Structure formats: structure tokens, C-alpha cells
Amino acid sequence: MVIDLKPEQQRVIDDAVGSGAYQSPGEVLDQAIEMIREQLDREHWIFEQRGTVAAHIETGFAQAERGELIDGDAALVMLRKRREERLKTQG
């Protein structure tokens, strides 16, 4: 396969290899493709979960309308704890 790169694209690849972070242009492209694949996976997950996410948003709005709010700092603490617990079960 032959790919014609724009000068700016070639410069970015050359800069990445020149920085020492990558060994070759192919490695730069491998990383770029992996990043695109991860983004597509996230978009696919969001699309699949849109109903669930919408339901959570609706629940949150209803709670806010009833005055069931928590302080922003308390919310961050709660979210950090949830994240730590999730990472423990994954790791």
C-alpha cells in the first residue's frame, strides 16, 4: 500500500521519530492507529450505552429539581472513591 502524506503529516512523523519517542515512522503510525481504534471503541460504547446514560441524566435532573443536591467537593470525593474501588476490582 502506498500512502501519500501531506507535508505537515510527514513533518509530524519525522518530528516524532526525531524526538526519540519512536524508532520508526511505522511505529508512529501504529500508535496513531491504536489511538483511533481506542477512540472508536469509546464512541461505540457510548452509542451502546446511550439509553442508560440518558436515564442517569434524567434521574439527576429529577433529583436536582427536588433539591437533592450534594456539594461539589463531596461529589468529587465520592467519585474518587468509586474510581479507587473500580480500579481495585480490575487490578
Buried (B, 14 or more C-beta within 10 A) or exposed (E): EEEEEEEEEEEBBEEBBEEEEBEEBEBBBEEBEEEEEEEEEEEEEEEEEEEEEEEEEEEEEEEEEEEEEEEEEEEEEEEEEEEEEEEEEEE
